[in-house]
């Protein structure tokens, strides 16, 4: 299947790779289908591209790459919405904001995207434990873990 994107032009995707988000993303509840696109080989960053909205894509990252002690506690409602049978089937991503000065980039650790890799159902959850910021700086973690773009 071909989709149009503003960043990559027209690209070919496997329909089986489409992530269905019945509730959409926070602020984008009417957009229900996304696909993961690798930024560059070896990069920890991915694009979470809306399938039917060429101009909508989020930079995302596996938060455990930068914050190994990160914990995501899901509710029964979250697990039911994801149709999750095994926690090992879940992948977690954080939305990254890259401002004009990339040294100030942040990750939303309070509102991760959780994807069931078996059935491709996704859900953005809001962690209410107060431990994580919606704008957690990434550069200190990059330097601490010697991760390179």
C-alpha positions as CSV (number, residue, x, y, z in Angstrom):
1,X,0.0,0.0,0.0
2,X,1.3,3.5,-0.8
3,X,0.8,6.5,1.5
4,X,1.7,10.1,1.0
5,X,3.9,11.8,3.6
6,X,5.2,15.4,3.7
7,X,8.6,14.3,5.0
8,X,9.3,11.2,2.8
9,X,7.1,11.7,-0.2
10,X,5.1,8.7,-1.3
11,X,6.2,5.5,0.5
12,X,5.3,1.9,0.3
13,X,4.1,0.3,3.5
14,X,2.9,-3.2,4.5
15,X,-0.7,-3.0,5.5
16,X,0.0,-5.5,8.2
17,X,2.3,-2.9,9.8
18,X,-0.4,-0.3,10.4
19,X,-1.0,0.5,14.0
20,X,-4.7,1.0,14.9
21,X,-5.3,3.5,17.7
22,X,-9.0,3.4,18.4
23,X,-8.7,6.4,20.7
24,X,-6.2,8.2,18.6
25,X,-3.3,10.3,20.0
26,X,-4.0,13.0,22.6
27,X,-5.2,16.0,20.7
28,X,-5.6,14.0,17.5
29,X,-8.4,11.6,18.5
30,X,-9.9,11.5,15.0
31,X,-6.7,10.1,13.4
32,X,-6.7,6.3,14.1
33,X,-4.0,4.7,11.9
34,X,-0.2,5.1,12.1
35,X,2.9,3.4,10.8
36,X,6.4,3.3,12.3
37,X,9.2,4.5,10.0
38,X,12.9,4.2,10.9
39,X,14.6,7.6,10.9
40,X,18.1,6.4,9.9
41,X,19.7,3.0,10.3
42,X,21.2,2.8,13.8
43,X,19.2,5.8,15.0
44,X,17.1,5.4,18.2
45,X,14.6,7.8,16.6
46,X,11.5,6.7,14.6
47,X,8.7,8.5,12.9
48,X,5.1,7.7,13.9
49,X,3.4,8.7,10.6
50,X,-0.3,9.0,10.3
51,X,-1.5,6.9,7.4
52,X,-4.1,9.2,6.0
53,X,-2.7,12.6,7.1
54,X,0.5,13.3,5.2
55,X,1.5,16.3,7.4
56,X,1.1,14.5,10.7
57,X,4.1,12.5,12.1
58,X,5.6,12.4,15.5
59,X,9.2,11.7,16.3
60,X,9.3,8.9,18.8
61,X,11.9,6.9,20.7
62,X,12.0,3.8,22.9
63,X,12.3,5.5,26.3
64,X,14.2,2.6,27.9
65,X,17.1,3.5,25.5
66,X,17.6,6.8,27.4
67,X,15.9,6.1,30.7
68,X,16.6,2.4,31.7
69,X,14.7,2.7,35.0
70,X,11.6,4.0,33.3
71,X,8.4,2.2,34.4
72,X,5.0,2.1,32.7
73,X,2.2,0.9,34.9
74,X,-0.8,0.1,32.7
75,X,-4.4,-0.2,34.0
76,X,-6.7,-3.1,33.3
77,X,-8.6,-0.7,31.0
78,X,-5.3,0.0,29.1
79,X,-4.6,-3.8,28.8
80,X,-8.1,-4.5,27.7
81,X,-8.0,-1.7,25.1
82,X,-4.7,-3.1,23.7
83,X,-6.2,-6.7,23.8
84,X,-3.0,-7.7,25.6
85,X,-2.5,-11.3,26.5
86,X,1.2,-11.1,27.3
87,X,3.1,-8.0,28.6
88,X,6.1,-9.1,26.5
89,X,4.0,-8.3,23.4
90,X,4.0,-4.6,24.3
91,X,6.3,-2.0,22.9
92,X,6.6,1.5,24.5
93,X,7.5,4.7,22.8
94,X,7.8,8.3,23.9
95,X,7.0,11.3,21.7
96,X,10.0,13.6,21.2
97,X,9.9,17.3,20.8
98,X,12.8,18.8,18.9
99,X,12.8,22.6,19.3
100,X,14.9,25.0,17.2
101,X,17.9,24.2,19.5
102,X,18.1,20.4,19.4
103,X,20.1,20.6,22.7
104,X,16.7,21.2,24.3
105,X,14.9,18.2,22.9
106,X,12.6,16.5,25.3
107,X,10.6,13.2,25.6
108,X,7.1,12.9,26.9
109,X,7.5,10.3,29.6
110,X,4.1,11.0,31.1
111,X,2.2,10.1,27.9
112,X,3.8,7.1,26.3
113,X,2.5,5.3,23.3
114,X,2.0,1.6,23.9
115,X,1.7,-0.8,21.0
116,X,0.7,-4.4,21.1
117,X,3.1,-5.9,18.6
118,X,1.0,-9.0,18.0
119,X,-2.2,-7.3,16.9
120,X,-0.9,-3.8,16.1
121,X,-3.3,-2.0,18.4
122,X,-1.9,1.1,20.0
123,X,-2.9,3.4,22.8
124,X,-1.4,6.6,24.3
125,X,-1.7,6.3,28.0
126,X,-1.3,9.0,30.7
127,X,0.8,7.9,33.7
128,X,-0.6,9.4,36.8
129,X,2.1,8.5,39.3
130,X,3.7,11.9,39.1
131,X,7.2,10.5,38.6
132,X,7.6,11.5,34.9
133,X,7.5,14.7,33.0
134,X,5.8,15.4,29.7
135,X,9.0,17.3,28.7
136,X,11.9,15.2,30.1
137,X,15.2,16.5,28.7
138,X,17.0,13.9,26.5
139,X,20.4,15.3,25.9
140,X,21.7,14.5,29.4
141,X,20.6,10.9,28.9
142,X,22.2,10.8,25.5
143,X,25.5,11.9,27.0
144,X,25.2,9.6,30.0
145,X,24.5,6.5,27.8
146,X,26.8,7.7,24.9
147,X,23.9,7.2,22.4
148,X,24.6,8.8,19.1
149,X,22.2,9.9,16.4
